[in-house]
Structures are given as structure tokens and as C-alpha cells.
């Protein structure tokens, strides 16, 4: 899994936590401890999937476009990390005569696909609001 998922969750939780639910990419980046360009890239994915919207101009920024009590981490995962469990490189060579070398990639692809389906089902059970509540309990 890549770090975009954690950054996206952190950003959404921050927006849910803020009284007006709005923040600039610079404000979010400072809170997340990353750079604003990375935040803008991730927030673009979240905007495309209906989790945030943007307000242009002075005092603008990102604002939640979802209900934190209904939006799930599964939605966030599908927005920014879908397909990220499978590594970019897989062992073996599908053109080899050896059944291990020629078959390992296809078998591993299926394993990663199944694992991602299980992860998504688990993340679909966790709302943004439940993460925010857990954070409040740690204070």
C-alpha cells in the first residue's frame, strides 16, 4: 500500500475536525507534514470521487463534500490507492517452459487481487467519523 491512502485519510479527518471544514493545501500539508503539491495531487483524486470540493479565491481551499458519518475508508482507498497492493514487479517469466517461472506472476496477481478485495470490505466498515472519534479518545 502506498502513503497516499494515509495522507488522504489524514487530510479528510482534518477537514472533518475543523469547524468550517475548509483548509488550504498549505494548511493541510503542514498538518500532514508533507508538501502542498502532494496534497493537491491527492485532493484532486478525492475531489474526482466526490469526497471533497474546492473553493477558489481568497479564503478558499478544500472542503468536505461528503458526510463523515457515511463516508468510509474504503471509498478513500478506491480513490487514491486501488491496485496498490500488487507490487510493480513480479517474479518469473510467463514465456519460460518452467511451470513455476511461467505461472507465478498470474497466481500472485490473483492473490493480490483477492487480498485487496478483503481489505476494501474491511475498510468499508470504517467511517471517517469513527476515525475522528478514535482520535478524540486518545487526547
Secondary structure, 3 states (H helix, E strand, C coil): CCHHHHHHHHHHHHHHHCCCCEECHHHHHHHHCCCHHHHHHHHHHHHHCCCEEEECCCCCEEEECCCCCCCEHHHHHHHHCCCCCCCCCCCCCCCCCCHHHHHHHHHHHHHHHHHHHHHHHHHCCCEHHHHHHHHHHCC
